[in-house]
Amino acid sequence: METVLDSQAIQRILPHRYPFLLVDRIVELTPGVRIVGVKQVTIGEHFFQGHFPGAPVMPGVLVVEAMAQVGAIYALQQMEDREQKLVLFGGVDRARFRRPVTPGDTLTITVTPLRVGGRVQKSHGEAHVEGQLVAEADFMSVIADRSAFK
């Protein structure tokens, strides 16, 4: 898979940083169609220390967060004033988890925009490991001004 946005380019778009940046690279970005991101899941992830010792599983809420971050990249990369914006969760619907994500997995996240533009956006996200669906969810995002949070 060819890299469209590497980790440095992602950090110029998203405000998230380690340990909460859950997207390593973007491998596809087709405006109006979809965005595809990749997260290499390693044993060094901070959440594996407690979830679960001896049986590490990536928390499902973090898989959904990774989907939301890929969706936020899609939304923000189209905005000229993105440095002044934050993309916040507005809601999550129909989240389903099909199998655990464990260290060594390559999580491929596909987000399809359902409603874009304006302040509220809706998307559908799917996460796959080796072509197998591991999680999916519909989510709503709200674009907010960063200045409101200072």
N, C-alpha and C positions, 0 to 999 in steps of 0.2 A: 504494500500500500504506500502510495506516495504521500508525503507530508505536505499539506497545504499551509497549515500554521503549526510552528513548533512551540515548545514550552515558553520561549521568550516572547514570541508573538502573542500567545495566549495571555501572558501576564501583562502585556500592554493593553489588552482588552478587558480582562476580568480583574477585579480588585482582590480576589482570593489568593492566598499564599499558603505555603506549607504550614501546618499539616492539613489544611482544609481544601487545597486545590486538588480536585479529583479528575482532572483531564490532562493527559500528557501531550496529546497532539490532535490536530484535526486533519483527517485524511480525505474528506470530501466536503465541499461547501457549494451547493447549488441554490442560489437565491430563488425563493418561491417554491422550492421542492423539498430539500432536506439538507441536514448537516450530519456528518459522521465523525465522532471522536473516539479516541482510544485511551484507555487507562490500563497500564501495566500494574497488576496487583501483586505486591511483593510481601514477603514475610516481615519486612521492616515497617509496614504500616502501623501507625501508633494504635489503632483500634484493636489490632490483634492481641495486644497485651492482655486485654480483658474480655475479648469476645471471640472465642472462648479459649482459655488456656488449655492446650493439648488438643484442641479441635477448632482451629481458627476459621471463622466464617465472617465475611464482610457483611456488616449490618445492612439489611435491606433498605433502611432509610438513607444510607450513604450511596447505595446504588441509584436511588431516586434522586438524591442530591447531585450525583454525577450527571444524570440526564438533564437536570435543571441547569447545571453549569454549561453543558453543551448548548442547550437552548438559549441561555443568556449570551453566549458567544455569538450565536446566530443573530440575536436581536441587536446587541451592542455594536457588532462590526459594521452595521449599516448606518450607525448614527455618527454624525460629525462631532457632536459634543459629548461623546461617551464618557469622557473623564469626569463629567459632572453628573453622571447617572448611576443608579444602582438598579439591579433587577432583583426583585423580591418575590418570594413565593406568595401566591394568592390563593392557591388551593391545589389539592391532589385528588384525583378521582380514579377509580377502577385500577388501583395498583394491585398487581399480582406478581408473586414470586414463584418461579417454576423450579429452581434448583439453587443450592448455595454457590456463592462465589468464594473461592479459596485462594491462598497464596499460589502464585505461578500462573494464574489465569490472566488472559488478555481479554479485557472487557471492551467490546466494540459497541458503541452507543450511537443509535440513530434517532434523531429527532426530526419530526415532520411538523412544520408549522400548520396549525389549523386556522388561527386568526392572528394576523400581524398588523402592525401599525397602531398608532394611538398609544394610550397608556396601559391598556390591558391586552395581554397576548395569551393565546391558548396553543398548546402543542401536544403531540403524542410522542412518547419516548419508548424505545425498546433497547434492551441490553442483551447482547449475545456473547457467548463464549464458545469458540470453535464452531460457529454456525448454529448453535443451539440457543433458543430463547431462554434467558434466565430470569428476566423481569420486564414488566411493561407498566406504563402508567400514562394517564392524561394529566396535564398540569396547567395551571394558570399562573402567569407571571404579571407583576405590576412594575412598570417602569417609574422610578421615583427620582427626585433630585437629591443628590448627596448632601446638599446644604441643609436639608431638613433633618439630618442625623448628626449634626455637629453640636 
